[in-house]
Amino acid sequence: MRSNKSSPLSFLLCFFFLFATSIIKAQDSATVIPLWQNGAPGFESKKNIPEEAKDWWVKHVHNPSITVYPAPKNIATGVSVVICPGGGFHTLVFTAEGKDAAVYLNSLGITAFVLKYRLFREDSMYTDENPKQDIFRAMRLVRSRAKEFNIDTAKIGVMGFSAGGEVAGWVSYHYQESHAVKPDAVDALSARPSFQILIYPGPLAVPDAVTATAPPSFMLVANDDECCSEPVIKLLQMHRKVKVPVEVHIYTVGNHGFNMGKRSTFNSLKTWPDRLTDWIKDTGIVK
């Protein structure tokens, strides 16, 4: 006779299915918010030029925006992160370094905002000042709408991969700067991240000096990454010099662009997000 009682395994499978479904629904209902209502200052006429998106990348970003991935309500912590995908300022690796990172953060109860910033190496009309304007505006915009998204203004972090790590580093190490072209009420707010997460950040992330007020940081890179292992080592030394909390993981192999580790053939890189989870919990960002 077959028992009608559910096994513990069946219960767990059901729980995880429902949990995953709630995250997928949150992703499907993602809201896109332009950083400026009328388009980027000085480039308002470009706001309706469509982006080009294919497979894993996005380019032709003329109306910078944040895509909102809210944490499931039953586990939401009030913590949020603005994610800056990489792509060398030619493209944005939106799926593997944007959406996938948002899914991971959502699983920890963290609301994610994936930034589409302007690409100065793809389009000659822009300079490196334009993505700086975009990240500063994004941090301030998220802060201005904290109540709407049920987030804590004391726990707004920034995360960046590769070139996106440079973008994240710009706001983390230079948050006192303005980078506002036509200042409004949003631009009067602080752009300072409460914490930063840099995954194989490029050399432009390294400032002349790290100040004692820089946010605590988590950094991760492969030692054989010719582009981006050295910036992490430099930043580690600079953080230590001024006693700003920092955790660094340098893997033996992995090269560049392993994203969230899903496609890596190395066991250590497949599970690197677990190290970030440990840091997020150990530092009390999520309790």
C-alpha positions as CSV (number, residue, x, y, z in Angstrom):
1,M,0.0,0.0,0.0
2,R,1.4,3.4,-1.0
3,S,1.6,6.0,1.8
4,N,-0.1,9.4,1.4
5,K,2.5,11.0,3.6
6,S,4.9,13.4,1.9
7,S,8.6,12.6,2.4
8,P,10.9,15.3,3.7
9,L,12.6,15.3,0.3
10,S,9.4,16.0,-1.4
11,F,8.7,18.9,0.9
12,L,12.1,20.4,0.3
13,L,11.8,20.1,-3.5
14,C,8.4,21.8,-3.3
15,F,9.9,24.6,-1.2
16,F,12.8,25.3,-3.5
17,F,10.5,25.2,-6.5
18,L,8.2,27.8,-5.0
19,F,11.2,29.9,-4.0
20,A,12.7,29.8,-7.5
21,T,9.3,30.5,-9.0
22,S,9.0,33.7,-6.9
23,I,12.4,34.9,-8.1
24,I,11.5,34.2,-11.7
25,K,8.3,36.1,-11.4
26,A,10.2,39.0,-10.0
27,Q,12.6,38.9,-12.9
28,D,9.7,38.8,-15.5
29,S,8.2,41.9,-13.9
30,A,11.4,43.8,-14.0
31,T,10.9,47.6,-14.4
32,V,13.2,49.8,-16.5
33,I,13.7,53.3,-15.1
34,P,15.5,55.9,-17.2
35,L,18.1,57.8,-15.2
36,W,16.7,61.1,-16.5
37,Q,13.1,61.5,-17.4
38,N,13.9,63.6,-20.5
39,G,17.0,61.8,-21.5
40,A,20.7,62.2,-20.6
41,P,21.5,65.9,-20.2
42,G,23.0,67.3,-23.4
43,F,21.8,64.2,-25.3
44,E,18.1,64.5,-24.9
45,S,17.6,64.1,-28.6
46,K,19.1,60.6,-28.5
47,K,16.8,59.1,-25.8
48,N,14.5,57.4,-28.3
49,I,17.3,55.7,-30.3
50,P,16.7,52.0,-29.7
51,E,19.3,49.8,-28.0
52,E,20.7,46.8,-29.8
53,A,20.5,43.6,-27.8
54,K,21.5,40.1,-28.8
55,D,22.2,36.9,-26.9
56,W,24.2,38.1,-23.9
57,W,25.0,41.7,-24.8
58,V,23.5,45.1,-25.1
59,K,24.9,48.2,-26.9
60,H,23.9,51.5,-28.4
61,V,22.9,52.8,-24.9
62,H,21.8,56.4,-25.4
63,N,19.1,56.6,-22.7
64,P,20.9,55.2,-19.6
65,S,18.6,53.3,-17.2
66,I,18.3,50.9,-14.3
67,T,16.4,47.7,-14.5
68,V,14.9,46.7,-11.2
69,Y,15.0,43.2,-9.9
70,P,13.1,43.3,-6.5
71,A,13.9,40.8,-3.8
72,P,11.0,38.4,-3.1
73,K,8.9,40.0,-0.5
74,N,9.1,37.0,1.9
75,I,12.9,37.2,2.2
76,A,13.5,40.9,1.4
77,T,16.1,42.4,3.7
78,G,16.0,46.1,2.6
79,V,19.6,45.8,1.2
80,S,20.1,46.8,-2.4
81,V,22.9,46.8,-5.0
82,V,23.4,48.7,-8.2
83,I,25.1,46.3,-10.7
84,C,27.4,47.5,-13.4
85,P,28.0,44.8,-16.1
86,G,31.3,44.7,-18.0
87,G,32.0,44.8,-21.7
88,G,35.0,47.0,-22.2
89,F,32.8,50.1,-22.8
90,H,32.0,48.5,-26.2
91,T,29.0,46.5,-25.0
92,L,27.3,45.5,-21.8
93,V,27.4,41.9,-20.7
94,F,23.8,42.3,-19.5
95,T,22.8,38.7,-19.0
96,A,25.8,37.0,-17.5
97,E,27.0,40.1,-15.5
98,G,23.7,41.8,-14.9
99,K,20.7,39.7,-14.8
100,D,22.5,36.6,-13.4
101,A,24.1,38.7,-10.7
102,A,20.6,40.1,-9.9
103,V,19.2,36.6,-9.6
104,Y,21.9,35.6,-7.1
105,L,21.4,38.8,-5.0
106,N,17.6,38.2,-5.0
107,S,18.2,34.8,-3.5
108,L,19.8,36.6,-0.5
109,G,16.9,38.9,-0.2
110,I,18.7,41.8,-1.9
111,T,17.0,44.0,-4.4
112,A,19.2,44.6,-7.5
113,F,19.3,47.4,-10.0
114,V,21.2,46.6,-13.2
115,L,22.7,49.8,-14.8
116,K,22.8,50.4,-18.5
117,Y,25.5,53.0,-18.8
118,R,26.8,54.8,-21.9
119,L,29.7,53.2,-23.8
120,F,32.4,55.7,-24.7
121,R,34.5,53.1,-26.6
122,E,31.6,52.1,-28.8
123,D,30.4,55.6,-29.7
124,S,32.7,58.6,-30.2
125,M,30.0,61.0,-29.1
126,Y,30.7,60.0,-25.5
127,T,33.8,60.2,-23.2
128,D,34.5,58.5,-19.9
129,E,32.7,61.3,-18.2
130,N,29.4,60.0,-19.4
131,P,29.4,56.6,-17.7
132,K,30.6,58.5,-14.6
133,Q,27.5,60.7,-14.8
134,D,25.4,57.6,-15.2
135,I,26.7,55.7,-12.1
136,F,26.5,58.8,-9.9
137,R,23.0,59.4,-11.1
138,A,22.0,55.8,-10.6
139,M,23.2,55.7,-7.0
140,R,21.3,58.9,-6.2
141,L,18.2,57.9,-8.1
142,V,18.0,54.6,-6.1
143,R,18.4,56.5,-2.9
144,S,15.6,58.9,-3.9
145,R,13.2,56.1,-4.5
146,A,14.1,54.0,-1.5
147,K,10.6,54.1,0.0
148,E,9.1,52.9,-3.3
149,F,11.3,49.9,-3.4
150,N,11.3,49.2,0.3
151,I,15.1,49.5,0.6
152,D,17.3,50.9,3.4
153,T,19.3,54.0,2.3
154,A,22.1,52.9,4.7
155,K,22.5,49.7,2.8
156,I,22.8,50.6,-0.9
157,G,25.9,48.9,-2.4
158,V,27.5,48.8,-5.8
159,M,28.8,45.8,-7.8
160,G,30.8,45.8,-11.0
161,F,32.5,43.4,-13.4
162,S,35.5,44.3,-15.5
163,A,34.8,47.7,-17.1
164,G,31.7,47.8,-14.8
165,G,34.1,47.4,-11.9
166,E,35.8,50.6,-13.1
167,V,32.4,52.3,-13.1
168,A,31.7,51.0,-9.6
169,G,35.1,52.1,-8.4
170,W,34.6,55.6,-9.8
171,V,31.6,56.2,-7.5
172,S,33.1,54.3,-4.5
173,Y,36.4,56.2,-4.5
174,H,35.1,59.6,-5.8
175,Y,31.6,59.8,-4.3
176,Q,32.3,63.3,-3.0
177,E,32.3,64.6,-6.6
178,S,29.2,65.8,-8.4
179,H,29.2,64.7,-12.1
180,A,25.8,66.4,-12.5
181,V,25.2,68.3,-15.7
182,K,21.8,69.9,-14.9
183,P,21.4,69.3,-11.1
184,D,18.0,68.6,-9.7
185,A,16.7,67.4,-6.4
186,V,18.0,63.9,-7.0
187,D,21.5,65.2,-7.6
188,A,21.5,66.8,-4.2
189,L,21.6,63.3,-2.6
190,S,24.7,61.3,-1.6
191,A,26.1,58.9,-4.2
192,R,28.3,57.1,-1.7
193,P,27.8,53.3,-1.7
194,S,27.6,51.6,1.6
195,F,29.8,48.7,0.3
196,Q,31.3,47.7,-3.0
197,I,31.8,44.4,-4.8
198,L,34.5,44.4,-7.5
199,I,34.8,41.3,-9.8
200,Y,37.9,41.5,-11.9
201,P,37.8,45.3,-12.1
202,G,39.8,47.1,-14.8
203,P,42.7,49.5,-14.1
204,L,40.5,52.6,-14.3
205,A,39.0,51.5,-11.0
206,V,42.3,52.3,-9.2
207,P,42.3,55.9,-7.7
208,D,45.4,57.9,-6.9
209,A,44.6,57.1,-3.2
210,V,41.9,55.4,-1.2
211,T,40.6,57.6,1.7
212,A,39.6,56.3,5.1
213,T,35.9,57.0,4.2
214,A,35.9,54.6,1.2
215,P,33.3,51.9,1.5
216,P,34.2,48.4,2.7
217,S,35.0,46.1,-0.3
218,F,34.9,42.6,-1.6
219,M,37.2,41.9,-4.6
220,L,37.7,38.8,-6.6
221,V,39.9,37.9,-9.6
222,A,42.0,35.2,-11.2
223,N,45.8,35.4,-10.9
224,D,46.3,34.7,-14.6
225,D,44.0,37.7,-15.6
226,E,46.5,39.9,-17.4
227,C,44.1,42.8,-17.4
228,C,42.7,42.9,-14.0
229,S,44.6,41.0,-11.3
230,E,47.0,43.9,-10.8
231,P,44.3,46.4,-10.1
232,V,42.9,44.2,-7.3
233,I,46.4,43.8,-5.7
234,K,46.9,47.6,-5.9
235,L,43.5,48.3,-4.3
236,L,44.1,45.7,-1.6
237,Q,47.3,47.5,-0.6
238,M,45.6,50.9,-0.7
239,H,42.7,49.7,1.5
240,R,45.2,48.2,4.0
241,K,47.1,51.5,4.2
242,V,44.1,53.5,5.4
243,K,42.5,50.5,7.3
244,V,39.3,50.4,5.1
245,P,37.8,46.8,5.5
246,V,38.5,44.7,2.4
247,E,38.3,41.0,1.5
248,V,40.1,39.7,-1.5
249,H,40.0,36.3,-3.3
250,I,42.7,35.6,-6.0
251,Y,42.2,32.3,-7.8
252,T,45.1,30.5,-9.4
253,V,43.5,30.2,-12.8
254,G,40.4,31.5,-14.5
255,N,41.6,34.3,-16.7
256,H,39.0,37.0,-17.4
257,G,35.3,37.1,-17.8
258,F,34.1,34.1,-15.8
259,N,31.0,36.0,-14.8
260,M,29.0,34.4,-12.0
261,G,31.0,31.2,-12.5
262,K,28.2,29.2,-14.2
263,R,30.1,28.4,-17.3
264,S,33.6,27.9,-15.8
265,T,35.3,24.6,-15.9
266,F,37.1,25.3,-12.6
267,N,35.4,24.1,-9.4
268,S,36.7,27.1,-7.4
269,L,35.1,29.6,-9.9
270,K,31.8,27.7,-10.1
271,T,31.3,28.4,-6.4
272,W,32.9,31.8,-6.1
273,P,29.5,33.4,-5.3
274,D,29.5,31.4,-2.1
275,R,32.5,33.4,-0.9
276,L,30.6,36.6,-1.6
277,T,27.6,35.2,0.4
278,D,29.9,34.6,3.3
279,W,31.3,38.1,3.2
280,I,27.8,39.7,2.9
281,K,26.6,37.7,6.0
282,D,29.9,38.0,8.0
283,T,29.9,41.7,7.7
284,G,26.3,42.1,8.7
285,I,25.1,43.5,5.4
286,V,22.5,40.8,5.5
287,K,21.6,39.4,8.8
